[in-house]
Each structure stands twice: as C-alpha cells, then as structure tokens.
Amino acid sequence: MGRVAVEVAVGDDPRLVAALASLEQQTRRPDRVLIVAALSTPEELITRATRAAPSLVIEVGRFPGGVVAARSAATERLHEEVTAFLDSDEVAPPGWLATLVRPIESGTAAFTGGPTRPMRTPTHPIERYYALQERSIYENLVPSSVAYLPLQNTAWSTVELRRLGFDPRIPFAEDHDLESRAIAAGLRGEYVPDAWVYHDKSAESSYFRWARKRYRYLLAMAMSLIKNDALRLRLGERRPRVRHPLAYVEMLLKPIALVHGSLRWRRLARARPAVRAPG
C-alpha cells in the first residue's frame, strides 16, 4: 500500500471538529491530513479541530480566494500516492478510507467516489431537499456517468490529480469539470457504493442562503457543461424528478443560470486562458 493524504477544505465551519475526529478513527489511517483553510478561518477552530485528532499528521495551509482557487493552490502540496477529499460537513465511518482507495491501489481506477447519507433524520425542509437530491444523484446520475460524483467523497491518483489540476475559472462545480476532463483524458473512474460518509446539513435553515448557494452552483455547473461540451448530453438526460417544493424553485433558477453561465464563460475564456496544472 502507498501513502494516502486526505484534503479537507474549510471556511468557518465548526463541523470540521467532527470531520477530523472521524479521520482519527479510520481503519486505514491517512498518512497526512491537509486542511485547506481560508484566510478568514478562525485559528481557534483550527486548534479545536486538530486536538480532536491528536495522533494524525495534520498540515494547515491558508489560501486566498474561494474554495476552488484554494484547492488549485494547494495541489502543489500533494505528494502522497493517493489523495482523498472529505468536506468539513462530513463524517466518515471507520472503513471509509480503506474502501474508497482500494480500486486505485489495485490499479482498476484512477479515481473513485462514494455516496453520502444524512447525518440525522432530516427535520427542516432544506435538509429534506438535500437528502432527496443527493439520493437522486447517487441513484440516477452517478451510475450512468462518474462525471457527476461530488468531489467531497472522492479519491484520486495524485499524479493524475496534479496533472489535471483545478480550473479556478469554474467556481463551485470543480467536481464536474475535473471529472469530465479526467474521462476525456482516458482515465477510469469507479463509483464505490460502500464508501459512504455522513453529510451534516443541520445548519441549513435559511431559504435565501440556500437559493443563493444553489444559484451559484447552477451557474458554475452551466459553465462546466459548456466548457466540456456536455450541455447537449445533460439537456437530453431523463431522470426521475425530486419531489419537493424546492425542486420547482431550482427548476426556475436553471434557465437563468444557463444564460448567465454561457455569457460568463465566453467572457472568462477569452480573458483568462486555462492555467497549466502543477506537476
């Protein structure tokens, strides 16, 4: 077995403490945990989180800009054979990392991903919508295309990850962009249903914040689809609808985001050519 790093991106999220504590309990322990923190991440939060995992090797890097810019800058710090991603609002059961990296280490895949499960029984409508939406992603989208694997529960051959890099021009949908480029490059991805993690959405209660976050993601996804020539395929997909009132709100946001994303991508593509990935 080679060395494995786990990257955890965080802003100001107290759930980071539980995420690192779950990494402490892994049967396949990470050789290093890289915390990709924003410049504004409280030092007190970092201290509490690292104390929750005293036996792990933890490195903290602070980076300017949004999460994609931070991930892009942090790529040059990745040197283990495999890199896994866990979000600060996720908790991994003990067998997670071993299960997730197994296909990469056996040579059958260059990247893998697993599903999420709600941390608790959803009580708020936003929590319920996220749970239904994520179940739909893993049941209906991912089995047909691993390009739809959310990044927060994936593992990668670090050599390939560094070669592909992140495109800071695509904010918030870096997973679809990265995986689309990986597939276009001939890399094999594998969905690993048993490599699941708990997703804690208990802090989501503001409808305005939810709508803003969803629009930002839909905008970035539109840009990724256009960049990777996947828009026609996505528009032609047929999958069961998520039956929830917020799904209809999202339906109204999608065409606006598509037009906005098309205009924004054309402007960015002309003004900011892609930056070569490190390594």
NUPA-133623 format. One record per residue (C-alpha): residue number from 1; x, y, z. Coordinates in Angstrom, 1 decimal. Layout:
REM NUPA-133623
  doba      px      py      pz
   NUM       X       Y       Z
...
END
This chain:
REM NUPA-133623
  doba      px      py      pz
     1     0.0     0.0     0.0
     2     1.2     3.5    -0.8
     3     0.7     6.7     1.1
     4    -2.7     8.4     1.3
     5    -3.5    12.1     2.1
     6    -6.9    13.4     2.9
     7    -7.7    17.0     1.9
     8   -10.3    18.9     3.9
     9   -11.4    22.4     2.7
    10   -12.9    24.7     5.3
    11   -14.0    28.3     5.8
    12   -15.6    29.0     9.2
    13   -17.3    25.7     9.9
    14   -17.3    24.2    13.4
    15   -18.3    20.8    11.9
    16   -14.6    20.5    11.0
    17   -14.0    19.1    14.5
    18   -16.3    16.1    13.9
    19   -14.8    15.5    10.4
    20   -11.2    15.3    11.8
    21   -12.3    13.2    14.7
    22   -13.8    10.7    12.2
    23   -10.4    10.5    10.3
    24    -8.8     9.7    13.6
    25   -10.9     6.5    13.8
    26   -10.2     5.2    10.3
    27    -9.0     1.6    10.0
    28    -6.8     2.7     7.1
    29    -5.3     5.8     8.6
    30    -4.4     8.7     6.4
    31    -0.6     9.4     6.3
    32    -1.4    13.1     6.3
    33    -4.4    15.4     6.5
    34    -4.1    18.7     4.6
    35    -6.5    21.3     5.9
    36    -7.1    23.8     3.1
    37    -8.3    26.9     5.1
    38    -9.5    30.3     4.0
    39    -7.6    33.3     5.2
    40   -10.6    34.1     7.4
    41   -10.8    30.7     9.1
    42   -10.6    31.2    12.9
    43    -7.4    30.0    14.4
    44    -9.4    28.8    17.4
    45   -11.4    26.5    15.1
    46    -8.2    25.0    13.7
    47    -6.9    24.4    17.2
    48   -10.0    22.7    18.4
    49   -10.2    20.5    15.2
    50    -6.6    19.4    15.4
    51    -7.0    18.5    19.1
    52    -9.8    16.2    18.1
    53    -7.3    14.1    16.1
    54    -4.1    14.2    18.1
    55    -2.5    11.1    16.5
    56    -2.8    12.3    12.9
    57    -0.2    14.2    10.9
    58    -2.1    17.4    10.1
    59    -0.8    20.2     7.9
    60    -2.7    23.5     7.7
    61    -2.5    25.8     4.6
    62    -4.2    29.1     4.3
    63    -5.1    30.3     0.9
    64    -6.8    33.4    -0.6
    65    -9.9    33.4    -2.8
    66   -12.7    30.9    -2.9
    67   -12.6    27.1    -2.4
    68   -11.6    26.3    -6.0
    69    -8.8    28.8    -6.0
    70    -7.6    27.3    -2.7
    71    -7.8    23.8    -3.9
    72    -5.9    24.8    -7.0
    73    -3.1    26.4    -5.0
    74    -3.0    23.5    -2.6
    75    -2.4    20.9    -5.3
    76     1.3    21.5    -5.3
    77     1.4    20.4    -1.7
    78     0.0    16.9    -2.5
    79     2.8    14.3    -2.8
    80     1.3    11.1    -1.4
    81     0.3     8.4    -4.0
    82    -3.4     8.9    -3.4
    83    -5.4    11.9    -2.4
    84    -8.9    11.7    -0.9
    85   -11.3    14.6    -0.4
    86   -13.6    15.0     2.6
    87   -15.7    18.1     3.3
    88   -15.8    19.8     6.7
    89   -19.5    19.0     7.0
    90   -19.0    15.2     6.6
    91   -18.2    12.4     9.0
    92   -16.6     9.2     7.7
    93   -17.3     5.8     9.3
    94   -14.1     3.8    10.2
    95   -13.9     1.8     7.0
    96   -14.4     4.7     4.6
    97   -10.9     5.5     3.5
    98    -9.8     1.9     3.1
    99   -12.8     1.1     0.9
   100   -12.6     4.3    -1.2
   101    -8.9     4.0    -2.1
   102    -8.9     0.2    -2.8
   103    -9.7     0.4    -6.5
   104    -6.9     3.0    -7.1
   105    -4.3     1.0    -5.2
   106    -5.3    -2.2    -7.1
   107    -4.9    -0.4   -10.4
   108    -8.5    -0.7   -11.6
   109    -9.3     3.0   -11.4
   110    -7.6     6.4   -11.4
   111   -10.3     8.0    -9.3
   112   -13.2     6.8    -7.2
   113   -16.2     8.2    -5.3
   114   -18.8     7.1    -2.8
   115   -22.2     8.4    -1.7
   116   -23.5    10.4     1.2
   117   -26.1     9.7     3.8
   118   -27.9    12.2     6.0
   119   -26.2    12.7     9.4
   120   -29.6    12.6    11.1
   121   -33.3    12.2    10.1
   122   -34.0    15.5     8.2
   123   -36.3    17.8    10.1
   124   -36.1    21.1     8.1
   125   -37.4    21.3     4.6
   126   -34.0    22.3     3.3
   127   -32.4    19.3     5.0
   128   -35.1    17.0     3.4
   129   -34.5    18.5     0.0
   130   -30.7    18.0     0.2
   131   -31.3    14.4     1.3
   132   -33.6    13.7    -1.6
   133   -31.4    15.5    -4.1
   134   -28.2    13.6    -3.0
   135   -30.0    10.3    -3.1
   136   -31.2    11.1    -6.7
   137   -27.6    12.0    -7.7
   138   -26.2     8.7    -6.5
   139   -29.1     6.5    -7.7
   140   -29.8     8.2   -11.1
   141   -26.9    10.2   -12.2
   142   -23.6     8.7   -11.0
   143   -24.3     5.1   -12.2
   144   -24.6     6.5   -15.7
   145   -21.7     8.9   -15.5
   146   -19.0     9.2   -12.8
   147   -18.6    12.8   -14.0
   148   -21.4    13.6   -11.6
   149   -19.6    12.4    -8.5
   150   -19.5    15.2    -5.9
   151   -15.8    15.9    -5.1
   152   -16.3    15.8    -1.3
   153   -16.2    12.0    -1.2
   154   -13.7    11.0    -3.9
   155   -10.1     9.7    -4.1
   156    -7.6    10.3    -6.8
   157    -4.3     9.1    -8.1
   158    -2.3    12.1    -7.0
   159    -0.2    12.0   -10.2
   160    -3.3    12.3   -12.3
   161    -4.9    14.9   -10.0
   162    -1.8    17.1   -10.2
   163    -1.7    16.7   -14.0
   164    -5.3    17.7   -14.4
   165    -5.4    20.4   -11.8
   166    -8.4    22.6   -10.9
   167    -9.6    25.4   -13.1
   168   -10.3    28.5   -10.9
   169   -12.5    29.9   -13.7
   170   -15.1    27.3   -12.8
   171   -16.2    28.1    -9.2
   172   -18.2    25.7    -7.1
   173   -18.6    23.0    -9.8
   174   -15.0    22.0    -9.8
   175   -16.0    18.3    -9.3
   176   -17.9    18.1   -12.7
   177   -15.1    20.0   -14.5
   178   -12.3    17.9   -13.0
   179   -14.1    14.6   -13.7
   180   -15.2    15.5   -17.2
   181   -11.6    16.3   -18.1
   182   -10.4    13.1   -16.4
   183   -12.8    11.0   -18.5
   184   -11.8    12.9   -21.7
   185    -8.2    12.1   -20.9
   186    -9.0     8.4   -20.8
   187    -8.9     7.9   -17.0
   188   -11.2     5.3   -15.5
   189   -13.4     6.4   -12.6
   190   -15.3     4.0   -10.3
   191   -18.3     4.5    -8.1
   192   -17.9     2.7    -4.8
   193   -21.3     2.5    -3.1
   194   -19.9     1.1     0.2
   195   -17.5     4.1     0.6
   196   -20.2     6.3     2.1
   197   -20.0     9.2     4.5
   198   -22.5    11.1     6.7
   199   -23.4    14.6     5.4
   200   -24.4    17.1     8.1
   201   -26.9    19.6     6.7
   202   -28.4    20.6    10.1
   203   -27.0    24.1     9.8
   204   -29.1    24.8     6.6
   205   -32.2    26.7     7.6
   206   -32.1    30.0     5.5
   207   -34.1    29.8     2.3
   208   -32.3    32.9     1.0
   209   -28.9    31.4     1.6
   210   -30.0    28.1     0.1
   211   -31.2    29.9    -3.1
   212   -28.0    31.9    -3.4
   213   -25.8    28.8    -2.9
   214   -27.8    26.8    -5.4
   215   -27.8    29.5    -8.0
   216   -24.0    29.9    -7.6
   217   -23.6    26.1    -8.1
   218   -26.0    26.0   -11.1
   219   -24.1    28.9   -12.7
   220   -20.8    27.1   -12.2
   221   -22.3    23.8   -13.5
   222   -23.5    25.6   -16.6
   223   -20.0    26.9   -17.2
   224   -18.5    23.5   -16.8
   225   -21.1    21.9   -19.1
   226   -20.3    24.5   -21.8
   227   -16.6    24.2   -21.3
   228   -16.6    20.4   -21.6
   229   -19.1    20.2   -24.5
   230   -21.5    18.3   -22.3
   231   -24.5    20.6   -22.3
   232   -26.4    18.8   -25.1
   233   -25.9    15.5   -23.3
   234   -27.2    17.0   -20.0
   235   -30.2    18.6   -21.6
   236   -31.1    15.2   -23.2
   237   -31.0    13.3   -19.9
   238   -34.1    11.8   -18.4
   239   -34.2    11.0   -14.7
   240   -36.9    10.9   -12.0
   241   -37.7    14.3   -10.6
   242   -37.1    15.1    -7.0
   243   -40.5    15.6    -5.5
   244   -40.1    18.6    -3.2
   245   -41.2    22.2    -3.4
   246   -37.6    23.5    -3.5
   247   -37.1    21.4    -6.7
   248   -39.5    23.6    -8.5
   249   -37.7    26.7    -7.3
   250   -34.5    25.2    -8.7
   251   -36.2    24.5   -12.0
   252   -36.9    28.2   -12.3
   253   -33.3    29.1   -11.5
   254   -31.7    26.7   -14.1
   255   -32.5    28.6   -17.3
   256   -31.4    31.9   -15.8
   257   -28.2    30.2   -14.6
   258   -27.6    28.7   -18.1
   259   -27.9    32.0   -19.9
   260   -25.7    33.7   -17.2
   261   -23.2    30.9   -17.3
   262   -22.9    31.0   -21.1
   263   -22.2    34.7   -21.1
   264   -19.8    34.5   -18.2
   265   -17.9    31.5   -19.6
   266   -17.4    33.2   -23.0
   267   -16.0    36.3   -21.3
   268   -13.7    34.4   -19.0
   269   -12.5    32.0   -21.7
   270   -11.4    35.0   -23.8
   271    -9.8    37.0   -20.9
   272    -8.3    34.2   -18.8
   273    -6.8    31.2   -20.6
   274    -6.5    28.0   -18.5
   275    -3.6    27.8   -16.2
   276    -1.3    24.8   -16.5
   277    -1.7    22.4   -13.6
   278     1.3    21.9   -11.3
   279     3.3    18.7   -11.6
END
